[in-house]
Amino acid sequence: MRRGIGALIGVMMMGSLAAPLAAQPSPRRDEFFWLGEINKASTVINSEEGLLDPALAPRIAAGLDAVLQAGAQPGGQRPNLVITFEPLLIEAAGVEATLLHAGRSSQDMLATVRAAMLRDGLLRLAGQLRRTTDSMLRVAERHAGTVVPNYTNGVAAQPNSYGHYLLGHIAGLDRDAQRLREAYARLDLSPMGTTVLNGTSWPLNRDRMARYLGFPDKVDNAYDAAQIAATDLPVEIGAVATSIALHAGAYIADVMTQYAQPRPWILLEEGGGNTYVSSAMPQKRNPGLLNDARRQASTVVTLGMGRALQAHNIPPA
């Protein structure tokens, strides 16, 4: 069973723990990117819906493009707030660019930015979780007839098929995948057009805005959009991440228990950072990958619970 176990644990660590730190695709889909997308949508939609003089649209669009192009350059300004993005747009397109702000607020804009960025993160996490379970399933199929001890209370209890054992862990990760899908559906709604607290009398085409930004539907209640959902959705996502980290930690705990035996039956492949040699006892191979993964799992649990503690007793918005 030596072959593949290091890769399996590596995938598990990457899939369930490293997703929040994954490298952003190009172009960077950060706050600056999504503020640009919202301004693009406002320029196109509002000029066609009669809320913006179509004659102004080309100049505003050109100024917006200049801001976005400048931000894409090394060291370019990429402001992450409406109040710091808009001065750049006004400088590039003229004061007429402020007409884009009809019927919108920094609250609904930044709520939309947060939803879009969290949505990207959940998609990355879901993809990595799928790859993790696929890898575990392949190992389970190869070891359907491999007998290993299972533990209760940290003590060897009964013999079991290693494949059956891994399928148990896969069942837990599958529930995490279900939770991700459910959280994604609640998150995947556009707050744009709710402005602040009570909505707006401007005849915004919220459905068209939602579609432009890739949302299948819109948030119904304006108070919920930036006041309530902004608190509970990150807490829910933190809980899902915590569950994945707990499952990763449970698997690692079993591997660590047998790894400490004089003759472990599951060994990490050496090299690639999986193990490292003790400075005082060169015959010893320390399970660096397991320790790193467990530390990262603990960090995820800390951050996930922190979302709830941070949101607790904080007034809306």
N, C-alpha and C positions, 0 to 999 in steps of 0.2 A: 504493500500500500504506500510505499515510499513515493512512487512516481505520481505527480499531479496534486498532492495534498497542499504543497506550498502555493501552487497556482490557485487552487480552490480558495484557500484562506485569503490570498491576495485579492481575488475577485470579490470575495465577500466583503472585505474591508473597503475596497473601492466602491462597490455597488451601494452599500448601505451607509457608509460613513463619509465618504469623500465628496459626495455630490454637491453639497453647498459650496465647496471650495473649487469645483471644477472650473477649468479655464473657459472664459467666455468665448463664444464663436465670433467670427469676424463678419460684419461689423459688431462691435461690442453692443450688446442689447442692454445697456445700462439706462439710468434715468435720463441722460442726455438724449440717447437714441429715442426713447419713447416720447419725450417732450417734442422731439422733432416729428415723430409720426402723428402725434395729436395735432400739431400745427399744420402739417400737410393736410390732414383730413379736414380741419376747420377751413382751410383755404379753399379746397375743392368743393366741399359740401355746402358751405355757407354762400359761396359765390353762385352756385347753381340753385340754391334754395331761396335766393333773394335777400339774404341777410348781410351780404357783402357785395359792394359794387363790383361787377365782373371786370371793370376796367382797371381796378386796383390789384386784382389777383396776380397778374404776371409780375408786377414789381415786388409784391410781397413774397411770391414764390421764389423769385430770384434772390432776394435777400435771405430768405430762409435757407436756400441751397448754399449760399455763401457761408452762413453760420455753421451749417452741418459739415461742409467741406473743410472749413478751418478746424473744427473740432476733431476731424478724423486724422489730422496731421500730428506727427510726434510732438508732444508737449502742447498741443492745442487745447483751448479752453473747452471744457465739457461740464458746464454748470448742471447741478442736479436739482435745482429749485426753479420754480416758475419766475420768482422775483429776480433771479440772477440770469436766467435764460433770456427773458424778455428785453432787457437793455441791449443785449447783443443783436437781437432781431430788429429793434428800433433803429439802432445805429446802421445796420446793413440795408434795411428796407424803408426807413422813414417812419414818422410818427403814425402813418396810416396803418401800420402793422398792428397797432393796439386795437383796431376794429375787429381783429380775430377774437378778441376776448369777450365779445358780446355773448351773454348767456352762459358764461362759464366762469369758474373760479379756480384758484390754486388748490382748493380742497378736492373738487371732483377730478381735476387733472392729476394731482399726485396720488389720489386713491386709485385712479386708472393705471398710473405708472407702477404702483406697488403691485396691483393685481396682475399686470402683464409680466412683471419680473418674477413674481412668485410662480406664475403659471409656467414660465420657462424653466424655473428650477424644479418644479414638480415633474415636468416632462423628462428632464435629464435624470432625475432620481428614479422615475418609473422605468426608464430604459435600462439603467444600470441594475436595478433590482431584478428586472427580467433576465438580464445576462447572468446575474448571480444564480438565480434559481435554475436556469438552463444548465449552467456548469455543474451545479450540485446534482441535478437529475442525471446528467451523463455519468458522473461518478457513482451515483446510486445504482444505475443499470449495470455498470461494470462490476460492482461489488454486492450484487444481490445474494450471492452465496458465501460471502466473506463473513465469518463469525467473529464478533468482538464482544467484549463485556459492556454492558450498560451499567450506569451508576444510579444509585439513589443515596441521598445524603452524602454524596461525594465518595461513596464506597462501591466497589464492584458488586453488582447485584445479580444480574442474569445475563446469559449469552443472548446475542441478538444478531440478526443480519445487519451489516453496516448499511446496506441499501435501504432497509426498512427504517433504520435510525435516521438516515438523511432525509427520507420522505417525511418524517415527523417534523424536521426543521423546515422543510419546504412548505408544509401545510401552514406553519406559522407565518412564513414570508408571503404566502399567497393571501393570507388575511391582511397583511400589510399592504399588498398591492390593491386589494379591494378598498381599503381605507383611503389609499392614494386616489383611486378613481372617484370615490365619493367626495373627497375634499376638493378635487379638481373641478367637479361639476358645480360645487357651490362657489368656487372662486372664479370660474370662467364666465363672469357677467360684467358688463361694462358699466362703470359708475358715471361715465361722461354725460353731461347734461343735467346732472342733479344739482349742480352749483353748490350752495351752502344751505344745509338744513331743510329748506322748504321748496327747493326746485326753482324754476324760473318761468316767467310768462313769455319769454322769447320762444318763438316757434321752431325750436331746434329739431332736427331729424335725428333723434337718438338711435333709432334702429339702424339707419345708414351709418352713423358713426361707429356703432358697435361692430357692424360687419367689416368696415374698413380696418378696424384695429384687430380683427380676428376673433371677436367674441361672438358666440352664437345668440346671445340675448343680452338684455340690460338689467341692471338693478332696478327693482320697482320703487322702493321707498327711498326718498331723497335723504331722510334723516339717517337711515340705516347705512347708506352708501359710504359715507366718510366718518360716521360717528360710531356705529355699532359693529359693522362688519370689519372695520379696520382694526378692531380689538380682538374679536373672537376668531377670525380666520387664521391669523398668525399663530394663535394659541393651538388651534386644531392641527395645523401643519406641524407645529413643534411636538405635539403628542404623537403624530404618525412617525416622525423621525425618531422619537424616543422609543417607540415600539420596535422599529427596525434595529436600533442600537441594542436593545435588550435581547433580541433574538441573536444578533451577532455575538454579544457577550456570552450568551448561554452556550453557543457552539464552541467558542474559544475556551470556555471554562472546562469543557469535557476534554478537549485536545490537550490543554495544559495539565490536567490531572494525570493522564497517562504519559505525557511527555516527561514528567518528573520521575518516572519509574527507571530502574537500572536498565531495563530493556524495553523501551517504548515500542509499540506496534504501529504507531503513526508517526512518521518522521517528516520534518520539513526538508525540502530539497535545499542543499547548500548553495550559496551564491545568490547574487541579486538582492542582497539585503535580507534574505529570509532568516539567516542565522549569523551570529558573529562569535568570534573566538574570545574566550576569557583571557585577560592579560596575565593573570596569575596561574591559571590552570588551562594550558593550551589544548588539553585533550577534551575540554568541555565546549559544547556548542550551545550558546544561549539563543532561545527562540525570539529573536528581535522582532520578526514580523508579528508574532502573536502579541508580544508586549505592546508594540505600536498600535495594533488594531484595537486592543482592549483599552488603551489610553484614549484613542480617538472615540471609541464607543462611549466611554465615560464623559468625554467632552460634549458629545452630542446630547446625552441625557441631561447634562448640566444646562446646556443652552436651551434645550426643549422645555425643561421645567422653568427656566428663566423667563421664557415668554409669558407664562401664566403669572409668575410673580411680578414681572414688570407691568403687566396689564392690570393687575389687581388694584382696585380702589383708585384708579386714575380716572378723572372725569372725561367724558366723551370729547373727542377731537383735541 
